Amino acid sequence: MNELVKLFGDRSESVKLAAVRAVAKGGEIGQMYAACMPLYDMSSTEVRKASIEAIAGMGRRGLGFTEEVEGLLEDPVPVVRDAATKALAIFEELALADAPPPAPLGEDGEPLLPVALIFPGQGSQYVKMLEGVKDLPAVQDMLAKAQTILGYDILDLCLTGPEEKLQETKYCQPAMYIGGLAAVEQLRQDKPDMVAKCRQVAGLSLGEYTALTVAGVFDFETGLKLVKLRGEAMQAAAEASEQKMLSVAGLELDVVERLCKECAGTNDTCQVANFLFPKGFSCAGSKAAIEKLEEKALATEGCLQAKALKITGAFHTSFMEPAKAKLMTALKEFEDIMKPPKCEVYMNATATKIAPGTPPADIIPMLADQLCSCVMWEPTIRAMIKDGITEFYECGPMKQLKAMMKRIDMGVWKNTTNIGV
């Protein structure tokens, strides 16, 4: 290539032109030489034209020569001006393709913020939750409506327990649903734009219903009725046989899946139920299989934790099929009063988002499938970060989602705020 470059100074215009064209075919370095060396050689129109074409052929690398090419728009030779115009048109298309997409707009036409609200699920409850938000007018209104829908005093249960009762699925899920929405009301009071202009929402398991309520798919009453039915149906399915869940940390997914398969054998159930954070999973199945898994996991090199959860059901497995059937029936009954979401919602079962305006008929199967499918929490958070979300608000009791965020992305963890209740 060096020999060809030397010919750029040849007296013969045809030789120079041939040299430029040959060097331009020599990959990235050749294009650079062809672009730079003869650009302002006023002695040859064809050589300068070939040089401009070499720049245009460099793609994004050619953007660095934009100023030089713009200078040739005033060239006295029409062929050179035309070549420069074509090159700049290519650069403009490349620049537009590289530009970040415009911020989505809210219902008021204003840009939405790169903010997401995320909602915890069962397991984050604790006695005395709601103490800090129970006097907010919007929360008092929700509690009054909940008394009628649930048939018991959910505030008293949250404040005074007993803990064993609050842990029961049929009580815990309505409490967590209300707790998440109460946290939103607190955030609305403190930072109203974070609620009004949030771009995305997501919730872990039960928290998905809270997220969909914030997105406008359910009103409070409809959401609570569905959550009540869901909790009761899941508890009934859990009580139909001996089931258990286990938290496993420190092992790679393929190792955990292999251990689950070994423990399940040919006729039992033992599987990953929640992808929570890197090397962090919840597994679920029959009590016997999960107890085997606990023993095997603890004996596996690298295991940091294998701990039974305070949940008696094998949630997000085939054990929940009876609950799924009941939930699907109820969702269909409420379909006419459900609305399309106002913002993007990430769904547990797929770790993909549904767009504003998605018909409720498309959402219903995903909610039903969620009961028997793995919750893809870590992939969901990574997808939200890739979407450009830079600030997260965990709305609800405890700080479990923020703790998971620390293991998923340390940088984003620093911009994750818990709105406790």
C-alpha positions as CSV (number, residue, x, y, z in Angstrom):
1,M,0.0,0.0,0.0
2,N,2.9,2.4,0.7
3,E,4.0,2.1,-2.9
4,L,0.6,3.0,-4.1
5,V,0.4,6.0,-1.7
6,K,3.7,7.3,-3.2
7,L,1.9,7.5,-6.6
8,F,-0.5,10.2,-5.2
9,G,2.2,12.6,-6.1
10,D,2.7,11.3,-9.6
11,R,2.6,13.8,-12.4
12,S,0.2,11.7,-14.4
13,E,-3.4,12.4,-13.5
14,S,-4.5,8.9,-14.6
15,V,-1.8,7.3,-12.4
16,K,-2.9,9.4,-9.4
17,L,-6.5,8.5,-10.0
18,A,-5.8,4.8,-10.3
19,A,-3.7,4.9,-7.1
20,V,-6.4,6.7,-5.1
21,R,-9.0,4.2,-6.2
22,A,-6.8,1.2,-5.5
23,V,-5.8,2.4,-2.0
24,A,-9.5,3.2,-1.2
25,K,-10.2,-0.6,-1.6
26,G,-7.6,-1.4,1.0
27,G,-9.8,-1.5,4.0
28,E,-10.0,1.1,6.8
29,I,-6.4,2.2,6.5
30,G,-6.6,2.5,2.7
31,Q,-9.8,4.6,2.9
32,M,-8.1,6.9,5.4
33,Y,-5.1,7.4,3.0
34,A,-7.4,7.9,0.0
35,A,-9.5,10.4,1.9
36,C,-6.7,12.5,3.3
37,M,-3.9,12.7,0.9
38,P,-5.3,14.1,-2.3
39,L,-8.4,15.9,-1.0
40,Y,-7.2,19.4,-1.9
41,D,-5.2,18.5,-4.9
42,M,-6.6,21.2,-7.2
43,S,-4.8,19.8,-10.3
44,S,-7.3,16.9,-10.8
45,T,-11.0,16.9,-10.6
46,E,-11.3,13.1,-10.8
47,V,-8.7,12.6,-8.0
48,R,-10.6,14.9,-5.7
49,K,-13.9,13.3,-6.6
50,A,-12.4,9.9,-5.9
51,S,-11.1,11.1,-2.5
52,I,-14.5,12.4,-1.5
53,E,-16.1,9.1,-2.5
54,A,-13.5,7.3,-0.3
55,I,-14.6,9.5,2.6
56,A,-18.2,8.7,2.0
57,G,-17.3,5.0,1.9
58,M,-15.8,5.1,5.3
59,G,-19.3,5.2,6.9
60,R,-19.3,6.5,10.5
61,R,-15.5,7.0,10.4
62,G,-16.0,9.5,7.6
63,L,-18.0,11.8,9.9
64,G,-14.7,13.1,11.2
65,F,-14.1,14.7,7.7
66,T,-17.5,16.5,7.7
67,E,-15.9,20.0,7.9
68,E,-13.5,19.3,5.1
69,V,-16.2,18.0,2.8
70,E,-18.5,21.0,3.7
71,G,-15.6,23.2,2.4
72,L,-15.9,21.6,-1.0
73,L,-19.5,22.7,-1.4
74,E,-18.1,26.0,-2.7
75,D,-15.7,24.2,-5.1
76,P,-15.7,25.7,-8.6
77,V,-16.0,22.3,-10.2
78,P,-19.6,21.0,-10.3
79,V,-18.5,17.3,-10.2
80,V,-16.6,18.0,-7.0
81,R,-19.5,19.9,-5.5
82,D,-21.9,17.1,-6.4
83,A,-19.6,14.5,-4.8
84,A,-19.4,16.6,-1.6
85,T,-23.2,17.0,-1.5
86,K,-23.7,13.2,-1.8
87,A,-21.1,12.5,0.9
88,L,-22.8,15.0,3.3
89,A,-26.2,13.4,2.7
90,I,-24.7,10.0,3.7
91,F,-23.2,11.6,6.8
92,E,-26.6,13.2,7.8
93,E,-28.3,9.8,7.5
94,L,-25.6,8.2,9.7
95,A,-25.9,11.0,12.3
96,L,-29.6,10.6,12.5
97,A,-29.3,6.9,12.9
98,D,-26.9,7.4,15.8
99,A,-29.0,10.0,17.5
100,P,-30.8,8.9,20.7
101,P,-34.5,8.4,20.3
102,P,-36.6,11.3,21.4
103,A,-38.0,11.0,25.0
104,P,-41.5,9.4,25.0
105,L,-44.3,11.9,25.6
106,G,-46.9,11.7,28.4
107,E,-50.6,12.3,28.0
108,D,-50.0,16.0,28.4
109,G,-47.6,16.1,25.5
110,E,-44.6,16.7,27.9
111,P,-41.5,14.4,27.7
112,L,-41.6,11.5,30.2
113,L,-38.6,11.2,32.6
114,P,-36.1,8.3,32.5
115,V,-37.7,7.1,35.7
116,A,-39.3,3.7,36.7
117,L,-41.4,2.7,39.6
118,I,-40.9,-0.8,40.8
119,F,-43.0,-2.8,43.3
120,P,-42.1,-5.6,45.7
121,G,-44.1,-8.8,46.1
122,Q,-44.9,-11.3,48.8
123,G,-42.1,-11.6,51.4
124,S,-41.5,-7.9,52.0
125,Q,-44.4,-7.5,54.4
126,Y,-43.8,-6.8,58.1
127,V,-45.9,-5.9,61.1
128,K,-46.3,-2.1,61.5
129,M,-46.2,-1.5,57.8
130,L,-48.4,1.4,56.7
131,E,-47.7,3.2,60.0
132,G,-46.0,6.1,58.2
133,V,-48.6,6.6,55.4
134,K,-51.9,5.7,56.9
135,D,-52.9,9.3,57.5
136,L,-52.5,10.4,53.9
137,P,-56.0,11.2,52.5
138,A,-55.5,9.0,49.4
139,V,-54.4,6.1,51.6
140,Q,-57.4,6.6,54.0
141,D,-59.7,6.4,51.0
142,M,-58.0,3.1,49.8
143,L,-58.3,1.6,53.3
144,A,-62.0,2.5,53.5
145,K,-62.7,0.8,50.2
146,A,-60.5,-2.2,51.1
147,Q,-62.6,-2.7,54.3
148,T,-65.7,-3.3,52.1
149,I,-63.9,-5.4,49.4
150,L,-61.9,-7.6,51.8
151,G,-64.4,-7.9,54.6
152,Y,-61.8,-7.3,57.3
153,D,-59.6,-4.5,58.6
154,I,-56.4,-4.7,56.6
155,L,-54.8,-1.7,58.4
156,D,-55.2,-3.4,61.8
157,L,-53.6,-6.6,60.4
158,C,-50.7,-4.6,59.0
159,L,-50.1,-2.6,62.2
160,T,-50.6,-5.2,64.8
161,G,-50.3,-8.6,63.1
162,P,-49.9,-11.3,64.2
163,E,-47.0,-11.9,61.9
164,E,-48.1,-15.4,61.1
165,K,-51.4,-14.2,59.8
166,L,-49.9,-11.4,57.7
167,Q,-47.6,-14.0,56.1
168,E,-50.5,-16.0,54.8
169,T,-50.9,-15.6,51.1
170,K,-54.5,-14.6,51.1
171,Y,-53.8,-11.7,53.6
172,C,-50.3,-10.8,52.5
173,Q,-51.1,-10.1,48.8
174,P,-53.8,-7.5,49.5
175,A,-51.5,-5.9,52.1
176,M,-48.6,-5.7,49.7
177,Y,-50.8,-4.3,46.9
178,I,-52.1,-1.5,49.2
179,G,-48.6,-1.0,50.6
180,G,-47.2,-0.4,47.1
181,L,-49.9,2.1,46.2
182,A,-49.6,3.8,49.5
183,A,-45.9,4.4,48.8
184,V,-46.8,5.9,45.4
185,E,-49.1,8.4,47.2
186,Q,-46.2,9.3,49.5
187,L,-43.9,9.7,46.4
188,R,-46.6,11.8,44.7
189,Q,-46.7,14.1,47.7
190,D,-42.9,14.4,47.9
191,K,-41.9,14.3,44.2
192,P,-45.1,14.6,42.0
193,D,-43.2,14.5,38.7
194,M,-41.7,11.1,39.5
195,V,-45.2,9.6,39.5
196,A,-46.8,11.8,36.8
197,K,-44.0,11.5,34.3
198,C,-42.5,8.1,35.0
199,R,-41.7,6.2,31.8
200,Q,-41.9,2.6,33.0
201,V,-43.3,0.4,35.8
202,A,-42.7,-3.2,36.9
203,G,-43.5,-5.3,39.9
204,L,-42.2,-8.6,41.3
205,S,-44.8,-11.3,41.2
206,L,-47.8,-9.8,43.1
207,G,-46.1,-6.4,42.5
208,E,-47.1,-6.6,38.9
209,Y,-50.7,-5.9,39.8
210,T,-49.6,-2.8,41.7
211,A,-47.6,-1.7,38.6
212,L,-50.6,-2.2,36.3
213,T,-52.8,-0.2,38.6
214,V,-50.3,2.7,38.5
215,A,-50.2,2.3,34.7
216,G,-54.0,2.7,34.7
217,V,-54.9,-0.8,33.6
218,F,-56.9,-1.4,36.8
219,D,-58.6,1.1,39.1
220,F,-57.9,0.5,42.8
221,E,-61.1,-1.5,43.4
222,T,-60.6,-3.8,40.4
223,G,-57.0,-4.4,41.2
224,L,-57.8,-5.3,44.9
225,K,-60.6,-7.7,43.9
226,L,-58.2,-9.5,41.6
227,V,-55.4,-9.6,44.1
228,K,-57.8,-10.9,46.8
229,L,-58.9,-13.7,44.4
230,R,-55.4,-14.4,43.4
231,G,-54.1,-14.7,46.9
232,E,-57.0,-17.0,48.0
233,A,-56.6,-19.2,44.9
234,M,-52.8,-19.5,45.3
235,Q,-53.2,-20.4,49.0
236,A,-55.7,-23.0,48.2
237,A,-53.4,-24.5,45.5
238,A,-50.5,-24.4,48.0
239,E,-52.5,-26.3,50.6
240,A,-53.5,-29.0,48.2
241,S,-50.1,-30.8,48.7
242,E,-46.8,-30.3,50.5
243,Q,-44.9,-27.6,48.7
244,K,-41.9,-25.4,49.5
245,M,-39.6,-22.6,48.1
246,L,-35.9,-22.1,48.6
247,S,-33.6,-19.2,48.1
248,V,-30.3,-20.1,46.4
249,A,-27.4,-17.8,46.0
250,G,-23.8,-18.2,44.7
251,L,-24.4,-20.8,42.0
252,E,-24.6,-20.4,38.2
253,L,-28.0,-20.9,36.6
254,D,-26.9,-24.1,34.8
255,V,-25.7,-25.6,38.1
256,V,-29.0,-24.8,39.8
257,E,-31.1,-26.2,37.0
258,R,-29.0,-29.4,37.0
259,L,-29.5,-29.8,40.8
260,C,-33.2,-29.1,40.4
261,K,-33.5,-31.8,37.7
262,E,-31.7,-34.3,39.9
263,C,-34.0,-33.6,42.9
264,A,-37.2,-33.7,40.8
265,G,-36.4,-37.1,39.3
266,T,-39.0,-38.3,36.8
267,N,-42.2,-37.6,38.7
268,D,-41.6,-34.7,41.0
269,T,-41.4,-30.9,40.6
270,C,-38.3,-28.8,41.4
271,Q,-37.5,-25.8,39.3
272,V,-36.2,-22.2,39.3
273,A,-39.2,-19.9,40.0
274,N,-37.5,-16.5,40.2
275,F,-34.5,-15.1,38.4
276,L,-33.7,-12.4,40.9
277,F,-30.0,-11.2,40.5
278,P,-26.8,-12.7,39.2
279,K,-26.4,-16.1,40.8
280,G,-29.5,-15.5,42.9
281,F,-32.7,-17.5,42.4
282,S,-35.8,-18.8,44.2
283,C,-36.6,-22.4,43.5
284,A,-40.0,-24.1,44.1
285,G,-41.5,-27.5,44.1
286,S,-42.6,-30.3,46.3
287,K,-41.5,-30.2,49.9
288,A,-39.5,-33.4,49.5
289,A,-37.7,-32.2,46.3
290,I,-36.9,-28.8,47.7
291,E,-35.5,-30.3,50.9
292,K,-33.2,-32.5,48.7
293,L,-32.2,-29.4,46.7
294,E,-31.3,-27.5,49.9
295,E,-29.0,-30.3,50.9
296,K,-27.4,-30.6,47.5
297,A,-27.0,-26.9,47.0
298,L,-25.2,-26.4,50.3
299,A,-22.8,-29.2,49.4
300,T,-22.0,-27.6,46.1
301,E,-18.8,-25.5,45.8
302,G,-19.6,-21.8,45.5
303,C,-23.0,-21.9,47.2
304,L,-23.4,-18.9,49.5
305,Q,-26.9,-19.6,50.6
306,A,-29.7,-22.2,50.4
307,K,-32.4,-21.1,52.7
308,A,-36.1,-22.1,53.0
309,L,-38.5,-19.2,52.4
310,K,-41.4,-18.4,54.7
311,I,-43.8,-19.4,51.9
312,T,-45.6,-22.7,51.9
313,G,-46.6,-22.8,48.2
314,A,-44.6,-23.6,45.1
315,F,-45.4,-20.4,43.4
316,H,-44.6,-19.9,39.7
317,T,-44.7,-23.6,39.0
318,S,-47.2,-26.1,37.7
319,F,-48.6,-26.5,41.3
320,M,-50.4,-23.2,40.6
321,E,-52.4,-24.5,37.6
322,P,-55.7,-24.6,39.6
323,A,-55.1,-21.0,40.7
324,K,-54.3,-20.0,37.1
325,A,-57.6,-21.3,35.9
326,K,-59.6,-19.3,38.6
327,L,-57.6,-16.2,37.9
328,M,-58.1,-16.4,34.1
329,T,-61.9,-16.6,34.7
330,A,-61.8,-13.5,36.9
331,L,-59.6,-11.6,34.5
332,K,-62.0,-12.3,31.7
333,E,-64.9,-11.1,33.8
334,F,-63.1,-7.8,34.4
335,E,-61.8,-7.3,30.9
336,D,-64.5,-4.8,29.9
337,I,-63.5,-2.4,32.7
338,M,-59.8,-2.8,32.2
339,K,-58.0,-0.1,30.2
340,P,-54.8,0.1,28.1
341,P,-51.7,1.1,30.1
342,K,-50.7,4.8,30.0
343,C,-47.0,4.0,30.3
344,E,-44.6,1.1,29.5
345,V,-45.0,-1.9,31.7
346,Y,-42.5,-4.8,32.0
347,M,-44.1,-8.1,32.4
348,N,-42.7,-10.9,34.7
349,A,-43.2,-13.9,32.5
350,T,-41.4,-12.5,29.4
351,A,-39.1,-9.7,30.7
352,T,-40.4,-7.6,27.8
353,K,-42.4,-4.4,27.9
354,I,-45.9,-3.7,26.8
355,A,-46.5,-0.3,25.2
356,P,-49.0,2.4,26.1
357,G,-52.3,1.5,24.5
358,T,-51.8,-2.3,24.6
359,P,-55.3,-3.9,24.7
360,P,-56.2,-5.5,28.0
361,A,-57.0,-8.7,26.0
362,D,-53.2,-9.0,25.4
363,I,-52.4,-8.5,29.0
364,I,-54.7,-11.0,30.5
365,P,-52.9,-14.2,29.3
366,M,-49.6,-12.8,30.6
367,L,-51.1,-12.3,34.0
368,A,-52.5,-15.8,34.1
369,D,-49.3,-17.4,32.8
370,Q,-47.3,-15.6,35.4
371,L,-48.6,-17.9,38.1
372,C,-46.9,-20.9,36.6
373,S,-44.0,-19.2,34.9
374,C,-40.6,-18.1,36.1
375,V,-40.4,-14.4,37.2
376,M,-37.7,-12.8,35.1
377,W,-36.7,-10.0,37.4
378,E,-33.0,-9.6,36.7
379,P,-33.6,-9.6,32.9
380,T,-36.4,-7.1,33.4
381,I,-34.2,-4.7,35.3
382,R,-31.4,-5.0,32.8
383,A,-33.8,-4.4,29.9
384,M,-35.1,-1.2,31.7
385,I,-31.6,0.1,32.1
386,K,-30.9,-0.6,28.5
387,D,-34.0,1.4,27.6
388,G,-32.4,4.4,29.2
389,I,-34.0,4.3,32.7
390,T,-31.5,6.1,35.0
391,E,-33.6,6.4,38.2
392,F,-35.6,3.8,40.0
393,Y,-38.1,4.2,42.9
394,E,-39.0,1.1,44.9
395,C,-42.5,1.7,46.2
396,G,-43.5,-0.5,49.1
397,P,-42.3,-2.1,52.4
398,M,-38.7,-3.1,53.0
399,K,-35.8,-2.7,50.6
400,Q,-35.6,-6.1,48.9
401,L,-35.6,-4.8,45.3
402,K,-33.0,-2.2,46.1
403,A,-30.8,-4.9,47.6
404,M,-31.2,-6.9,44.4
405,M,-30.4,-3.9,42.3
406,K,-27.0,-3.6,44.1
407,R,-26.1,-7.0,42.7
408,I,-27.5,-6.3,39.2
409,D,-26.0,-2.9,38.6
410,M,-24.0,-1.0,41.2
411,G,-24.2,2.3,39.3
412,V,-28.0,2.2,39.0
413,W,-28.3,1.0,42.7
414,K,-26.9,4.4,43.7
415,N,-29.9,6.0,41.9
416,T,-32.5,3.7,43.4
417,T,-34.6,5.1,46.2
418,N,-36.9,3.2,48.5
419,I,-40.2,4.8,49.3
420,G,-41.1,2.9,52.5
421,V,-44.4,2.7,54.2
